[in-house]
Amino acid sequence: MTIKVFAPAVVIGSLFILSACNPEKLPASDEVYESKEESLAEQKLDEGKKIYESNCAGCHDAGVSGAPKPGDKEAWRDRISLGLAVMAKKSIEGFEGKTGMMPPKGGNSTLTDSEITNAVNFMTLKAR
């Protein structure tokens, strides 16, 4: 039994396949990282908006118990200067301040810390 190998055809076929892997066509690793990072940030912002609309808007849109309204730069200025981590922690644990109070997790204990943080981030971005 004789096996015939068509070496030139195999080599040419392999080169054709490899030519599709042109590294100049691939994005730089920084570009890929930024795209993933931007996508994740957009997802968190979208989630924050949904959480805000379904859980937070009732108080914050009306300013109930001193809740700062989204977009009110004056009301958010001092809060934003504390940083997102501090604002999220206060929103998660609840607090009383000189202008009002907020119950832990805005009164909805089923929300996760991540959901609260995303909602706080959404509100603060509207005030910048």
Secondary structure, DSSP 8 states (H G I E B T S, - for coil): ------HHHHHHHHHHHHHT--GGGS--HHHHHHHHHHHHHHHHHHHHHHHIIIIIHHHHTTTGGG---TT-HHHHHHHHHH-HHHHHHHHHH-EEETTEEE-GGGG-TTS-HHHHHHHHHHHHHHT-
